[in-house]
């Protein structure tokens, strides 16, 4: 009986939430921009260091790009729980940059603004 309870308790303590980075892209007039290319790049020079990582997603109709970075955290050791990413957002004529910190099993959100 105790073994069954212990196994159930251990399983319930495991965090199954994915690690997500969500980037909203807004115009200079504060409107959400769909169809923008968003690139996140692991900041290998951060402290603590982030593992190398690059991914590209296009913003959806709601003006955000969502990156599932759980695999990135899974590639590190058990103490790898924080990662830092440079953000680049591009449309046909405009480019902007940003920076975001992500924690394992959480959703990190950042907004970047395109120039005039």
Residue pairs with C-beta under 8 A, 6 or more apart in sequence:
15 105
16 105
17 105
17 106
18 68
18 70
18 105
19 68
19 69
19 70
19 72
19 73
19 102
19 103
19 104
19 105
19 106
19 107
20 66
20 67
20 68
20 69
20 106
20 107
20 108
21 40
21 66
21 67
21 69
21 85
21 100
21 102
21 107
21 108
21 110
22 64
22 65
22 66
22 67
22 107
22 108
22 109
22 110
23 38
23 40
23 59
23 64
23 65
23 67
23 87
23 89
23 98
23 100
23 109
23 110
23 111
23 112
24 32
24 59
24 63
24 64
24 109
24 110
24 111
24 112
25 32
25 33
25 36
25 38
25 59
25 63
25 64
25 65
25 89
25 96
25 111
25 112
25 114
26 32
26 33
26 63
26 111
26 112
26 113
26 114
27 33
27 113
27 114
28 113
28 114
28 115
28 116
30 113
31 63
32 59
32 62
32 63
32 64
33 59
33 63
33 91
33 114
34 59
34 60
34 61
34 62
34 63
35 58
35 59
35 91
36 58
36 59
36 63
36 65
36 89
36 90
36 91
36 114
37 56
37 57
37 58
37 89
37 90
37 91
38 56
38 57
38 58
38 59
38 65
38 87
38 88
38 89
38 90
39 54
39 55
39 56
39 87
39 88
39 89
39 90
40 53
40 54
40 55
40 67
40 69
40 85
40 86
40 87
40 100
41 53
41 54
41 85
41 86
41 87
41 88
42 50
42 51
42 52
42 53
42 54
42 72
42 83
42 84
42 85
43 50
43 84
43 85
43 86
43 99
44 50
44 51
44 52
46 83
46 84
48 82
50 83
50 84
50 85
51 72
51 75
51 76
51 80
51 83
53 69
53 72
53 83
53 85
55 67
55 69
57 65
57 66
57 67
58 65
59 65
59 89
60 66
69 83
69 102
70 104
72 83
73 80
73 81
73 83
73 104
80 104
81 103
81 104
82 101
82 102
82 103
82 104
83 101
83 102
84 99
84 100
84 101
84 102
85 99
85 100
85 101
85 102
86 97
86 98
86 99
87 97
87 98
87 99
87 100
87 110
87 112
88 95
88 96
88 97
89 95
89 96
89 97
89 98
89 112
89 114
91 114
94 114
94 115
95 114
96 112
96 113
96 114
96 115
97 112
98 110
98 111
98 112
99 110
100 108
100 110
101 108
102 108
